[in-house]
Amino acid sequence: MKKILTVLFLVTFISPIYVGSVAAQEQSTTGVSKIAVISIDAIRRDSMAVKSIREQIETFRNKFQVEIQKEEDVLREANQALARQRTLLSAEAFDEKRREFEKQVATIQRLVQEKKLKLDQSQGGAMNKVQDKLNEIVSALATENNINLILSKDQTILAVKSLDITGLVLERLDKQLPELKVTAPAE
């Protein structure tokens, strides 16, 4: 029992002193640490490239919606025709027509899912290009200003405004990537 208490004492009180002295030695050899914060959400909201992506995706989405609406209208008409034929057809013939209609519905549902997936892939590809350029800009800014650590603003409780590099990064991003052509979703 005494050994356990001794080990706990050493771990609790001696380890932090050792770690603190190692950290102090490391800091004295590397100089002063420079920290910055960045709001990725603000950049994703305000950058010209992301706004351009949003507009293009919305255009694609509207085009798809028109196509889907046409398909839904065809299904609605087929459903109404099927309802009118219910009393005129035998049970077997009606069941056959109903199964055909359900196949049409399933086909349209798959089509909608495929279009949504392709739209998401186009948007994701474009956003990845923005993210790559953003990483490049942040890395260059960190190197230029000897910044050792960049924290996300949404993960920071308190930071003085002088540590915030969001505006500078956004300015560079807008200059280097003012817009981005989104690859049209495959038909």
N, C-alpha and C positions, 0 to 999 in steps of 0.2 A: 504494500500500500504506500509505503514511504517512497519507494522508487517511482511509482506512478505520479505522486505529487511532485517529486523533484523534476521529472521529465515535463510535466505540465507547466511548472514554473519556468523551466528553461525555454520551452516552446513559446509560452505566453509573453515573457518579458525580454528574453535575450534575442529571439528571432527578429522582432521589429527593430531593435537597435541595429542589428547586423544588416538587415535589409535597408534600413534608412541610411546607414553609412555607405553601403554600396551605391544606392541611388544618388547620394550626395557626391560621391566620387565620380560617378558617371556624368552627372550634370556639370561638375566643375571641369571635366575634360571636354565636354561637348559645347559648353557655353549655356546661355539662357535659352530656355524652351519658349517657342513662340506658338501660340494657339490662335485659331480662328474658328468662327462658326459660319454655317451656311444653311440657308433654308431651301432645300430641294423642292418643297411644295411651292414656294413662291416662284422658283424658276420654271417649274412645270406649268404653273398657272399663267405666268407673264411673258415667257419667251416668245419671240416672233415665230420661231420654227414650230413650237408646239401649237401655237394658235393656228398656223398654217395647216398642220396635220389635222387638227380638230375640224377645220372647215372642209378639208378634202374628204375626211371620213364621213362627215355629215352628208356631203353630196353623194357619196357612194351609198350611204345608208338610205337616203331618200329615194335613190334610183331603185334599190332593192325593194324598198317598201312599195313602190308603184308596181313592180313585177309581182310581188307577193299578193298585193291587193287584187290584181287581175286573176291570179290563181284562186284566191279565196272566193271571188265572185263566181267563177266557174263551178267551184265546189258547192256554193250556196244554191245555184241554179240546179245542179245535179241532185242535191238533197231535196229540193222542192219537187222536182220531177219524180223522184223516187217516192215521195210522200203521196203524190197524186196517183201514182200507179199501184199503190198498195192494195186498194180495193179491186183493181182491175186484173191483177196478176194472181196466179196460184201461189201458194205458200212457198213452194220450191223455187219458182221463178223469181219471186220477190227476194228470197234469201240469196239467190245468186246475184241479183242486182245490188243488194245491200253489201255483199262481200266485195263486189267490184268497186263500189263507192268507198268502202273502207280502205281498199288498196290505194285508191286515188288520194285519200286523206293522208295515209301513211307516206306516200311518195312526196306529197307537198310538204309534210312535216320534215322529212329528210332534207328536202331542198332548202327549206328555211334554215335548218341547222347547219347545213354545208355553207350557205351564204354567210351566216353569222360567223362561223369559224374562219372563213376566208377573210372576212372583214377584220376580225380580231387579229389574224396573222399579219395583215397589211399594216394595221395600226401598231402592232408590237414591233414589227421590223423597223418602221419609221422611228418609233420611240427609242429603240436600241441604238440607232444611228445618232440620235440626239444625246443619249446617255454616253456614248463613246466620245463624242466631241466635248461634252461636259467634263468627263474624266480627264481628257487631255488638257483642257483649260485650267481645271483645278490643280492638276499636277504642275503645270507650268507656273501658275501663280504661287504655289507653295515653294517651288524651287527659287523663283525670283525674289521672294520675300523671306526666305529661310524659315518657313512655317513648318513646325515639326508635327503638329496635330491639328486636324480639322474635324470639328464635331458637327453633327446635325443639329440645327437649331431646335427642332422639335424634341430632341433628347436632352436639351440643356435647360436647366432651371433658371439660371440667371447669367447673363453675359452683358458686358458693356457694349454699346453700339460700335465702338471702334474695332471690336473683334469681328464684326459681321462683314463678310466679304461677298454676300449675296449680290449686292448691286453691281460690284465690279465684275463678278462672274457673269451675271446676266448681260451686262454691257458687252463683254467680250463674245459671249455666245451669240447675241443678236448681230454683232458685227461679222463674225466668222460663219454663222449659219442663219442668215435672215429668213430663209424658208427651206422647206424640204419637200421634194416631190414624193408623194406616197405612191407606192406600186399599186396599181389597180388590182383589186381582188380578182382572181381567176374566175372566169365564167363557168 
